């Protein structure tokens, strides 16, 4: 039988696979025996061990249960989370940590509904296109959707943060998936606008040059009232804490809100768009 040699130093995913193999063999189990306990196929176990398949959260938790590593300081779930962070845009995992503690979140998005406001089906449709283009795997798409839902759950804390969302008009005009997905997404936006700690506005195309941002931007106010911004390029995300750079962006955001449609007018636009797809 051909046995592929593993190099755990080559990547976090390879380290996960090597640890899986050594833990399984230390118990004298064949891949078929471990697979039966986990509810997976032996082919799936082999693919994770050799790095041909990325482990998922469900797989990692099943592995912890089968190997008795649940509740320890070195679970496979923890190792999976390290892999997931490594596959995310540089800077984004650090940003998510601050986002989960922020007292105020102000965001501006272009082209798509932002993750904090997405329905699971909208998020899945967005990631499915990335899978179709070969940019990510189906497993990575599932994990990205799960992360979006996790981020939303952290914001349902008490006291809830103030969340201001200004969406470029293209966010609501761009269809994602079939009409039922957009109908549910519009309903989600309308529900969001009704919450006591939220503000929802649309920045219409008619703003033209008065729109101060051409790319998405997020501003966080932490509990100690310190400010930071987060923006992304195609290669990495960047957190900025220096007030010299952050304060002008906050000023521009206030200007954006002043020029954008009011929440009432924004809700009316979304309601009209929703009627058009029903």
N, C-alpha and C positions, 0 to 999 in steps of 0.2 A: 504494500500500500504506500502510495506517495504521501509523504508528510511534509507540508510546507513549513520551513523554518521561519520563526517570527522574530521581528526586531522591534521590541517594545519602545526603543528610543527614537524610532522613525517618525512617530506622530502620536498624539493622545488617543486616537482611534486604535492604533496598533497596540498601544499599552493596554487598552481595555481588552482587546482580543487575547493578548498574551496572558493577562491575568485570568481571564475566563478559562483558557485552556489549562493553566497550571492549577487553578482551583478545582476544576473538574477532575483532572488526573490525580490530584492529591487525594481525592475521595474514591479513586478507582472506578470512576464512572465513564462509560462510553458516551458519545454524543447522543445516541438514541435514548439512553437512560435519563440524561439531564433534560432532553427535549420532552420526554413523556411527562416529567414532573412540571415543566413550565407551560405546557400546552403549545409548544412550537414544534416544527419539524427538525430533524437532525441536520437537514440541509441548511436551515436558517442558522442553527448553532455554528455550523462549520463556516458559514459566510461571515458571521460576526467575528469569530476567532481569527480568521485570516484577513480581516479588514475589508472584505468585499461588500459588506453591508454595514451601514451605520446603525448602532444600537439606538433604540427608542426608549422613552420614559417607561412605557409599559413593559418592555423587555427587561430593562434594568431592575425594575421593582420585582418582576417575576423571578429574576436571577437571585436577588437578595433573599427572597422567600425560600427558594429552593436550596440555597447554599447556607442559609442561617445567618446572613450578614445584616439583616434588618436591625435597625436601632444601634448599630455600631458607628464608630467615628469614621470608618473607611468603607462606606457602602458603595455598591456599583452605581446606585442612583447619584451619589455625589460625583463619582467619576464621569457619569454621563453628562451631568450639568457642566462640568469643566469642558467636555467635548463640545457641547452645544454653544457655550460662550465663545469657544475658539472658532466656531463656524460662523458666528455673527460678525457683523461689521465691527472693526476695531473701534473701541470707545463706547459702543452701544451698551454692553453689559454694565459698565460703570455708570452710564447715564440712567439706566433702569433702576439702579440702587438709589440714586438721588430722587428720581421720579416717585418712588414708593414712599418717600418721606416728605415730599414737598407740601407746603401749605397752600401754594398757588401755582397753577400751571397755565401758561398761555401759549397757544400753538397756532401756527399758520401752516396750512397744507395746500399743495398744488397737485391736481391730477387725480388723486384717489382719496377716499375717505380715510382719515388717520386711524391708526390701529386702536387707539383708545375708544373710538366710536364705532368700530366695525362690528357687524354681526358675524357669527362663526361661518355662515354660508358665504358671505361676501369675502371674508378673509380667505376661505378655502378656494373660491373662484380666482382670486388674485394670485394665490400661490400655485394653483393648477396651471396657470399660463406659464409661470416660471419653470415648472416641470416640463411642460410641452416644449419649451425652448432649450431644454437641457441645462438650464442654469443651476438647478438644484434637483435633488432626488425626491421621490414621493415621500420618503420618511422625513426628510428635512422640511418638506412642505407641512406635514402634520405637526412637526415640532414648532414651526413658526406660528401656525394657527393657535396651538396650545399656549405659546408664549403671549400672544396678543390677548387671549382670554385671561391668562394669569395677571397680566398688567391691569386689565380692567377690574379684576377682583381686588387687587391691592388698593384701588381707589375707592372701594366701597367701605372704607374704614370710618371710624368716628373719632374725632370730627373729620368730615369729608373735606378734601381740598377744594378751593375755588378753581374751576376749570373753564377757561375762556378759549373757545375754538373759533377761529376765522377760517373759512374754507373758500378757496378760489372757486369761482363758478364752475370751472371744469370738473371739480370733484363730484358735483351732483349731476352734471350733464353726461359724464362718461358712464356708459352702461357696463355692468360687471355681472357676467352670468346671464341667466334668463330673467324675464320680467318679475317672477316671484321673488327672486333674490333682491332685486332693486326695491320692490314694494316693501319687503321686510326691512331693508336698510333705511329707507325713507321713514318708516314707522319708528325705527330706533332713533333716528335723528330728532324726530318730533318729540319722542319721550325724553330724550336728553335735554331738549330745550325747556321742558316743564320742570326740571329738577331745581331745587332752591339754590344750589351751589354752582350753577352752570350759566354760561352765556354762549349762544350760538349765533354767528353772523356769516353771511355770504358776501364775499368780495366780488362784485359783478365785473364782467369784462369791460363794462363801460367806464370803470375807473381809469383805464388806460395807464398813462404815465404816473398817475397819482398813487399807484400801488407801490409802496416803499420796498417790498421784497419781491425778488424773482424766484427764490428758492424757499423750500420749507424751513421754518425756524421754530424753536421751542425755547421759552423762557421759564425758569423755575425760581420761585421764591421759597427758600427753606424756612423752617420754623424760627431760626435766629434772624430772619429777614435778609440774609445774604442772598445775592442774585447770581445766577449763572445761565448761560445759553448753551444750546446744543444744536449743531447743524451737521449735515452729512454731505460728503462728496461721493463720487462713485467708488472710492477706495476705503474711506474711513469716516468715522464720526468724530466730532471735535467738541469737547467741553471747554467753555471759556468762563473763567471766574474773575478776571481782571476788570474792575469797575470802569476803567477807561474805555473798554470796548463794549461792556455789557449795557451801560446806561444809555448810550446812543441807540442801541437796538430797542430798549424799552420805550424810549421816546418815539421811535419809528412805529413800534407796535401800537401805541396809543393813537398815532396819526392814522394807522391802518383802520383801527376800530371806528374812528370818527368818520372816515370816508366810506366804510362798508355799509351794507344795508343794516337797518335796525334788526333786532331779533324778531320783531313782529313781521316785518317785511320779508325776512329770511324764511320764517316759518311759512308764510303765505306762498313763497316761491316753491318750497319743497312740497307743500300740499298740492299745488297746481301740477308739478311734475309727477307726483304720485297718481293723480287722477288720469294723467295721460297714458299710464301703463296698465291701468286696471281694466 
